């Protein structure tokens, strides 16, 4: 299979660096900048990922990993079925697994339930000793 690479232009890098600098100078803007950077990342990778996903089903490729796995889902996510994710979670082998459902979210619990997501992430980082 021929690998496809995402072309990142100098202007894209400049915009990302500028947004990060603004976030450092004006910390209250940081959440907006995070969203912008997140959306930029999605726009750069979405086409390549969707093409690859249509050719191969991850559930038939990856059945075991050697690192902790966290499935973080929104209860009302219609892009990724909670039931399908749970089925895959059950058969995936990993040294540590956690399936988390955010009850008031759809596809983006990190934005839709920021406080709960931050609390979960902090607790998880402490539990795996990431500081």
C-alpha positions as CSV (number, residue, x, y, z in Angstrom):
1,X,0.0,0.0,0.0
2,X,1.3,3.4,-1.0
3,X,1.7,5.7,2.1
4,X,0.2,9.1,1.9
5,X,1.7,12.0,3.6
6,X,0.1,15.2,4.8
7,X,1.7,18.3,3.3
8,X,2.3,21.0,5.9
9,X,3.1,24.4,4.5
10,X,5.3,27.1,6.0
11,X,2.2,29.2,6.5
12,X,0.5,26.4,8.4
13,X,3.5,26.2,10.7
14,X,3.5,30.0,11.1
15,X,-0.2,30.1,12.0
16,X,0.3,27.3,14.6
17,X,3.3,29.0,16.2
18,X,1.5,32.3,16.2
19,X,-1.6,30.8,17.9
20,X,0.6,29.1,20.5
21,X,2.5,32.4,21.2
22,X,-0.8,34.2,21.6
23,X,-1.9,31.5,24.0
24,X,1.2,32.0,26.1
25,X,0.9,35.8,26.2
26,X,-2.9,35.7,26.9
27,X,-3.6,32.5,28.9
28,X,-7.3,33.1,28.9
29,X,-7.3,32.5,25.1
30,X,-5.7,29.1,25.5
31,X,-8.9,27.0,25.3
32,X,-9.9,28.7,22.0
33,X,-6.4,28.1,20.7
34,X,-6.6,24.5,21.7
35,X,-9.8,24.1,19.8
36,X,-8.3,25.8,16.7
37,X,-5.2,23.6,16.8
38,X,-7.4,20.5,17.4
39,X,-9.6,21.3,14.4
40,X,-6.5,22.1,12.3
41,X,-5.1,18.7,13.2
42,X,-8.4,17.0,12.3
43,X,-8.6,18.8,9.0
44,X,-5.0,17.7,8.1
45,X,-5.5,14.0,9.0
46,X,-9.2,13.2,8.4
47,X,-9.0,12.4,4.7
48,X,-6.0,10.1,5.1
49,X,-7.5,8.4,8.1
50,X,-10.9,7.8,6.6
51,X,-9.4,6.3,3.4
52,X,-7.3,3.9,5.5
53,X,-10.2,3.1,7.8
54,X,-12.4,2.2,4.8
55,X,-9.7,-0.3,3.6
56,X,-9.0,-1.9,7.0
57,X,-11.0,-2.5,10.1
58,X,-9.0,-1.7,13.2
59,X,-10.8,-4.4,15.2
60,X,-9.4,-7.0,12.9
61,X,-5.9,-5.6,12.9
62,X,-5.2,-4.7,16.6
63,X,-6.3,-7.3,19.2
64,X,-3.6,-6.7,21.7
65,X,-1.5,-3.8,22.9
66,X,1.3,-3.5,25.5
67,X,0.3,-0.1,27.0
68,X,-2.7,1.2,29.0
69,X,-5.8,1.8,26.9
70,X,-8.6,4.3,27.6
71,X,-11.8,4.5,25.6
72,X,-13.3,7.9,26.3
73,X,-16.8,8.2,24.9
74,X,-19.7,10.6,25.0
75,X,-23.1,8.9,25.7
76,X,-24.7,10.7,22.7
77,X,-21.9,10.1,20.2
78,X,-23.4,9.2,16.9
79,X,-20.0,9.2,15.0
80,X,-18.6,6.4,17.1
81,X,-21.1,4.0,18.6
82,X,-20.7,3.4,22.3
83,X,-21.9,-0.2,21.8
84,X,-19.5,-0.9,19.0
85,X,-16.6,0.7,21.0
86,X,-17.6,-1.4,24.1
87,X,-17.6,-4.6,22.0
88,X,-14.1,-3.9,20.8
89,X,-12.9,-2.8,24.3
90,X,-14.1,-6.2,25.6
91,X,-11.9,-8.2,23.2
92,X,-8.9,-5.9,23.1
93,X,-6.1,-7.2,25.3
94,X,-4.1,-4.6,27.3
95,X,-2.3,-4.5,30.7
96,X,-4.8,-1.9,31.9
97,X,-8.1,-0.9,30.3
98,X,-10.7,1.7,31.2
99,X,-14.0,2.5,29.4
100,X,-15.3,5.9,30.3
101,X,-18.6,7.3,29.3
102,X,-19.4,11.0,29.7
103,X,-23.1,11.2,30.3
104,X,-23.7,14.7,28.9
105,X,-21.5,14.5,25.8
106,X,-21.5,13.5,22.2
107,X,-18.3,13.1,20.2
108,X,-16.1,15.6,22.0
109,X,-16.3,15.2,25.8
110,X,-13.1,17.1,26.2
111,X,-15.0,20.2,25.0
112,X,-18.5,19.4,26.1
113,X,-17.7,18.4,29.7
114,X,-14.4,20.2,30.2
115,X,-14.3,20.1,34.0
116,X,-15.2,16.5,34.2
117,X,-12.8,15.6,31.4
118,X,-10.0,17.5,33.1
119,X,-10.7,15.8,36.4
120,X,-10.7,12.4,34.8
121,X,-7.5,13.1,32.9
122,X,-5.7,14.4,36.0
123,X,-6.8,11.3,38.0
124,X,-5.7,9.0,35.2
125,X,-2.3,10.7,34.8
126,X,-1.7,10.3,38.5
127,X,-2.7,6.7,38.4
128,X,-0.2,5.9,35.7
129,X,2.4,8.2,37.2
130,X,2.5,10.8,34.4
131,X,3.3,14.3,35.8
